[in-house]
Amino acid sequence: MSDPRPDKDIRPTPLDHTPTAPSTGATLIAEAFGTFLLVIGVISTALFAAGFGEGTDAHNKGVGFLGVALAVGLTVIAGVYAFGPISGGHFNPAVTFGLAAAGRFPWKSVLPYVIAQIVGGLVATTIIVLIGLFGPDKWLSTAQAGGFASNGWGELSPGGFGIGAAIVVEVVFTAIFVFVILGVTHSTRGTKFAGLAIGLTLSLIHLATIPIDNTSVNPARSIATAVYGGVLPLSQLWVFIVFPIVGALIAGFAFRPLFDGVKNA
């Protein structure tokens, strides 16, 4: 939350519950752990459980898109309440950029946070690869050939949508996500149930957009899967780095003029 004392050098965060400021190292480790939890939760669900039984069982026992959407929401809720009081619980470079644009987070801390988030996401998908090495015959190669749950358009879009759809989705839904975060963590209008609202919003976003581009709204998640997804996901990765950040910046810069009547400096 933004601090009313502009002369004090603090690190404002969405969930400001820590009575004493944690060290920089602690905040970065918390961001890495939270992003790790988010990525391993949603990508494990997508790869191990979403289509479980497909092609072999007429009564598919897979969790499908609904299960993946719930998984991402549950991991965010857990991560925000576990690590939010330490780091603010961003777990997403786009969120970090959006909070900075809204004056809730110092620009000088954006790069360290983003690096920690990317590292946490990569560790998560690396562990999934290690699990896959001990899986059924050709499970890992098949998962990688299918893009490893990477974001994308065309061949990588579950519904066959094009690049234009992916761009619109990432800008609009990331902006919505950041608007919700800024609203529920507001210094005077926020709620103690911010973590729940944020997690449920992310589940809703996934329910609406997984068929379009596998839902990013988080560059760290996109990087983590594209690294193991092959040439095509890597070639399309730029969209899922650039446009979630664009959406987040739009929301961040617009929030105060729209809802607080305060002009951005």
Secondary structure in CASP SS format (residue, H / E / C, confidence):
PFRMAT SS
TARGET T0000
AUTHOR 0000-0000-0000
METHOD secondary structure of the structure
MODEL  1
M C 1.00
S C 1.00
D C 1.00
P C 1.00
R C 1.00
P C 1.00
D C 1.00
K C 1.00
D C 1.00
I C 1.00
R C 1.00
P C 1.00
T C 1.00
P C 1.00
L C 1.00
D C 1.00
H C 1.00
T C 1.00
P C 1.00
T C 1.00
A C 1.00
P C 1.00
S C 1.00
T H 1.00
G H 1.00
A H 1.00
T H 1.00
L H 1.00
I H 1.00
A H 1.00
E H 1.00
A H 1.00
F H 1.00
G H 1.00
T H 1.00
F H 1.00
L H 1.00
L H 1.00
V H 1.00
I H 1.00
G H 1.00
V H 1.00
I H 1.00
S H 1.00
T H 1.00
A H 1.00
L H 1.00
F H 1.00
A H 1.00
A C 1.00
G C 1.00
F C 1.00
G C 1.00
E C 1.00
G C 1.00
T C 1.00
D C 1.00
A C 1.00
H C 1.00
N C 1.00
K C 1.00
G C 1.00
V C 1.00
G H 1.00
F H 1.00
L H 1.00
G H 1.00
V H 1.00
A H 1.00
L H 1.00
A H 1.00
V H 1.00
G H 1.00
L H 1.00
T H 1.00
V H 1.00
I H 1.00
A H 1.00
G H 1.00
V H 1.00
Y H 1.00
A H 1.00
F H 1.00
G H 1.00
P H 1.00
I H 1.00
S H 1.00
G C 1.00
G C 1.00
H C 1.00
F C 1.00
N C 1.00
P H 1.00
A H 1.00
V H 1.00
T H 1.00
F H 1.00
G H 1.00
L H 1.00
A H 1.00
A H 1.00
A C 1.00
G C 1.00
R C 1.00
F C 1.00
P C 1.00
W H 1.00
K H 1.00
S H 1.00
V H 1.00
L H 1.00
P H 1.00
Y H 1.00
V H 1.00
I H 1.00
A H 1.00
Q H 1.00
I H 1.00
V H 1.00
G H 1.00
G H 1.00
L H 1.00
V H 1.00
A H 1.00
T H 1.00
T H 1.00
I H 1.00
I H 1.00
V H 1.00
L H 1.00
I H 1.00
G H 1.00
L H 1.00
F C 1.00
G C 1.00
P C 1.00
D C 1.00
K C 1.00
W H 1.00
L H 1.00
S H 1.00
T H 1.00
A H 1.00
Q H 1.00
A H 1.00
G C 1.00
G C 1.00
F C 1.00
A C 1.00
S C 1.00
N C 1.00
G C 1.00
W C 1.00
G H 1.00
E H 1.00
L H 1.00
S C 1.00
P C 1.00
G C 1.00
G C 1.00
F C 1.00
G C 1.00
I H 1.00
G H 1.00
A H 1.00
A H 1.00
I H 1.00
V H 1.00
V H 1.00
E H 1.00
V H 1.00
V H 1.00
F H 1.00
T H 1.00
A H 1.00
I H 1.00
F H 1.00
V H 1.00
F H 1.00
V H 1.00
I H 1.00
L H 1.00
G H 1.00
V H 1.00
T C 1.00
H C 1.00
S C 1.00
T C 1.00
R C 1.00
G C 1.00
T C 1.00
K C 1.00
F C 1.00
A H 1.00
G H 1.00
L H 1.00
A H 1.00
I H 1.00
G H 1.00
L H 1.00
T H 1.00
L H 1.00
S H 1.00
L H 1.00
I H 1.00
H H 1.00
L H 1.00
A H 1.00
T H 1.00
I H 1.00
P H 1.00
I H 1.00
D H 1.00
N C 1.00
T C 1.00
S C 1.00
V C 1.00
N C 1.00
P H 1.00
A H 1.00
R H 1.00
S H 1.00
I H 1.00
A H 1.00
T H 1.00
A H 1.00
V H 1.00
Y H 1.00
G H 1.00
G C 1.00
V H 1.00
L H 1.00
P H 1.00
L H 1.00
S H 1.00
Q H 1.00
L H 1.00
W H 1.00
V H 1.00
F H 1.00
I H 1.00
V H 1.00
F H 1.00
P H 1.00
I H 1.00
V H 1.00
G H 1.00
A H 1.00
L H 1.00
I H 1.00
A H 1.00
G H 1.00
F H 1.00
A H 1.00
F H 1.00
R H 1.00
P H 1.00
L H 1.00
F H 1.00
D H 1.00
G C 1.00
V C 1.00
K C 1.00
N C 1.00
A C 1.00
END
